[in-house]
Amino acid sequence: MRPKDKFDIKACKKIKDCNDEELIEMGEWLSGWLGDANFPVFSEIVEIFVERQDTLLPFVSNIFYSNDSICIYWVLLELYPKLSYQNQVALTIDLEHCLHNISEKLTLDEDDENLKEILEKVLN
């Protein structure tokens, strides 16, 4: 049922029919597809995360503890704004942690600078 590659939109559509238990089993794997908005399956995966956000929120939370600035960037731009207000509030501590980690870096690359700016806007 998992997409075979970044073009397997058909498999993504089948994932929408999964029960919560099945979705939780593949949550970490699914969140890996949020790392690049250029993947054709990206918008389908975002849609799954939005439709089933209460089930998948822990996996979104985990992304903010990763060192993957690009994935965090795409989640903040494409997924986070579509989450319910309640779930956005639930992620506040995770966003603050992420911002703190970026701010603690001795040198920031362009991705980190962009991410820091977005996080500051989201948190204020």
C-alpha positions as CSV (number, residue, x, y, z in Angstrom):
1,M,0.0,0.0,0.0
2,R,3.0,2.3,0.5
3,P,4.0,4.4,-2.5
4,K,6.8,2.6,-4.4
5,D,8.3,5.8,-5.5
6,K,7.7,9.6,-5.6
7,F,5.3,9.2,-8.5
8,D,3.0,6.6,-6.9
9,I,0.0,8.8,-6.2
10,K,-2.4,5.8,-6.6
11,A,-0.9,4.2,-3.5
12,C,-1.3,7.4,-1.6
13,K,-5.0,7.5,-2.3
14,K,-5.3,4.0,-0.9
15,I,-3.6,5.1,2.3
16,K,-6.6,7.4,3.0
17,D,-8.7,4.3,3.6
18,C,-6.4,2.9,6.3
19,N,-7.7,2.6,9.8
20,D,-5.9,4.5,12.6
21,E,-3.8,1.6,13.6
22,E,-2.5,1.0,10.1
23,L,-1.8,4.7,9.7
24,I,0.1,4.9,13.0
25,E,2.3,1.9,11.8
26,M,3.3,3.8,8.7
27,G,3.3,7.3,10.3
28,E,7.1,7.7,10.5
29,W,7.6,6.4,7.0
30,L,4.8,8.8,5.7
31,S,6.4,11.8,7.4
32,G,9.6,11.1,5.4
33,W,7.7,12.1,2.2
34,L,7.2,15.6,3.7
35,G,10.8,16.4,3.1
36,D,10.5,17.6,-0.5
37,A,7.6,19.5,-2.0
38,N,8.9,18.6,-5.4
39,F,7.9,15.0,-5.0
40,P,4.6,14.4,-7.0
41,V,3.3,12.5,-3.9
42,F,4.0,15.4,-1.6
43,S,0.5,17.0,-1.9
44,E,-1.2,13.7,-1.4
45,I,0.8,13.0,1.7
46,V,0.1,16.5,3.1
47,E,-3.6,15.8,2.4
48,I,-3.4,12.6,4.4
49,F,-1.7,14.4,7.3
50,V,-4.4,17.1,7.3
51,E,-7.3,14.7,7.0
52,R,-6.0,12.5,9.8
53,Q,-4.1,15.1,11.8
54,D,-5.3,13.9,15.2
55,T,-3.8,10.5,14.5
56,L,-0.6,11.7,12.8
57,L,0.2,14.7,14.9
58,P,2.9,12.9,17.0
59,F,4.8,12.3,13.7
60,V,4.5,16.0,12.8
61,S,5.9,16.8,16.2
62,N,8.9,14.5,15.7
63,I,9.9,16.4,12.6
64,F,10.6,19.5,14.7
65,Y,13.1,17.6,16.7
66,S,15.0,16.5,13.6
67,N,18.0,18.2,12.0
68,D,16.2,18.2,8.6
69,S,15.8,21.9,8.0
70,I,14.3,21.3,4.5
71,C,11.6,19.0,5.8
72,I,10.8,21.4,8.7
73,Y,10.6,24.2,6.1
74,W,8.1,22.3,4.0
75,V,6.0,21.2,6.9
76,L,5.8,24.8,8.2
77,L,4.8,26.2,4.7
78,E,2.5,23.5,3.4
79,L,1.2,21.4,6.3
80,Y,1.2,23.5,9.5
81,P,-1.2,26.2,8.2
82,K,-3.8,23.6,7.3
83,L,-3.8,22.0,10.7
84,S,-6.6,22.9,13.2
85,Y,-5.9,25.7,15.6
86,Q,-6.0,23.2,18.4
87,N,-3.3,21.1,16.8
88,Q,-1.2,24.2,15.9
89,V,-1.3,25.2,19.6
90,A,-0.3,21.6,20.6
91,L,2.8,22.0,18.4
92,T,3.9,25.2,20.0
93,I,6.4,23.6,22.4
94,D,7.9,21.7,19.5
95,L,8.2,24.8,17.4
96,E,9.9,26.7,20.2
97,H,12.3,23.8,20.7
98,C,13.1,23.9,17.0
99,L,13.7,27.6,17.0
100,H,15.9,27.3,20.1
101,N,18.0,24.6,18.4
102,I,18.5,26.8,15.3
103,S,19.3,29.9,17.4
104,E,22.0,27.9,19.3
105,K,23.9,27.1,16.2
106,L,27.2,29.0,15.9
107,T,26.7,29.5,12.1
108,L,23.5,29.4,10.2
109,D,23.3,28.5,6.6
110,E,20.7,30.0,4.3
111,D,18.2,27.2,5.0
112,D,18.5,27.8,8.7
113,E,18.1,31.5,8.3
114,N,14.9,31.0,6.3
115,L,13.6,28.5,8.8
116,K,14.4,30.7,11.8
117,E,12.5,33.6,10.1
118,I,9.4,31.4,9.5
119,L,9.4,30.0,13.0
120,E,9.6,33.4,14.5
121,K,6.6,34.5,12.4
122,V,4.6,31.4,13.3
123,L,5.3,31.8,17.0
124,N,4.5,35.5,17.2
